[in-house]
Amino acid sequence: MALLKKLSTLLAMLAVLVLAVSCEGSKEKEGPEYDPSKPVTLSDFYPDSGGVATKIILNGDNFGSDAEKIQVYVNEKPAAVISAIGNKIYAIVPRKPGEGDENGVVNCKITVMVGDKRVEYDKTFKYQIQTVVTTVCGIVGAPDEIVMGSLAQTSIPPVTYLAVDQDNNIFASLRNRDSYYNNNKVILVNEDEDVSRLLIPDTGAPLNQPCMLDDGKTVYIPTDNGLDYWTMSSENMWSPIKHSFKPNTGESLTFDFKHSFAMCTVDGFMYVRAKNGILYKFNPETGLMTQVAAGLMSGSDSYTAFSTKHPEVLYLAYTNNHCIYSYNTKTGAHTLIAGISGKSGYIDGNGASAMFYNPRQLILDENDDMYIADTDNHVIRKVTPSGKVSTVIGQAGKSGYQDGSPEIALFNRPFGVCINKEGIIYVADYENQCIRRLAIE
């Protein structure tokens, strides 16, 4: 009997899927129209659990047949509505609609809105968060000579820092192990097109963390060489151009090393902090630079990114001081977020009770959760807006190379991270000479 019931449910689901395909190919809506004088009612849905992109069938009544007039939310996160036939809705579960429990399960409320009527199912959908790392390109232990082509063929020297554009092009800075100032390179990697390309064969000074302009198609890369930096744009087929900063009228530039650029959407400037603790901003079009603040932890390398929800707030990972700070560009407040300044170690926890060991590039997702390459702990860490630090993947204190789930995955001194528009995180795994792909779904 149970088998017959399951078969019946699967056949019903198949029928809706067939209808969804037919609806996509036809402008005419099939089934009864929504009646605003009647209530929208809910009965059940199938399946009751799954992960990102799970196809879900919602049963009820008075949905109508116009998918564009129906909204479905999973824990208030919009789900894609594909089709409707009056008493059924076919939708797609969105990515990560909340924080999971200790088993990675998010109990999600499912809400349907038709017209001005909003109703919620009594039972919850169990969303299973799955975290897995795979290798995009690179060969562990390969000679430092560079090989471009398909991703399977690609072989690279140690990879340091990353950025990704709107077309999922990944820009990676590569470092020459034998000679610090010679043969440092920049490559482009595209998973969708299965290709890697050499963009800059020799940058002279090592390149640091790339940053995308807010147009999503222009990358800026700082160097260790004084005032120099590079730009590349899709508009000129990624041809590299070398620039030098210039002081704004009445300004003087006191610069040593610069490790990171960060784009501020509030004022349209890019921000860069020198190792001497001076924070500058510059006009991306002219390169004219103005001092913003001084005394920001002089003597430490730093890697930066702006908040997505509070774009006036700049986050800084102070590598040599093993801690994370924020700097408010409006108020000037410089605030400890997590870690203990000057003390290395490994502890997950809240704020100043957590510990890092040479944290480097950081990124923020759409929820303002921060992901950091914690280099000498060999792990990727997460910091929530409230300052809670956890380990996403990797084995603290254990270097190695292994793809897979958090229980088995290994890194060897990850330097960089970037995140694309789908929420996929890419990791620059320095000693393994690889770019890795981290999906949290």
Secondary structure, 3 states (H helix, E strand, C coil): CHHHHHHHHHHHHHHHHHHHHHHHCCCCCCCCCCCCCCCCEEEEEECCEECCCCEEEEEEECCCCCHHHEEEEECCEEEEEEEECCCEEEEECCCCCCCCCCCCEEEECEEEEECCEEEECCCCEEEECCEEEEEEECCCCCCCCCECCCCCCCECCCEEEEEECCCCEEEEEECCCCCCCCCCEEEEEECCCCEEEEEECCCCCCECECEECCCCCEEEEEECCCCEEEEEEHHHCCCCEEEECEECCCCCCCCCCEEEEEECCCCCCEEEEECCCCEEEECCCCCEEEEEECCCCCCCCEEEEECCCCCCEEEEEECCCCEEEEEECCCCCEEEEEEECCECCCECEEHHHCECCCEEEEEECCCCCEEEEEHHHCEEEEECCCCEEEEEECCCCCCCCECECCCCCECCCEEEEEECCCCCEEEEECCCCEEEEEEEC
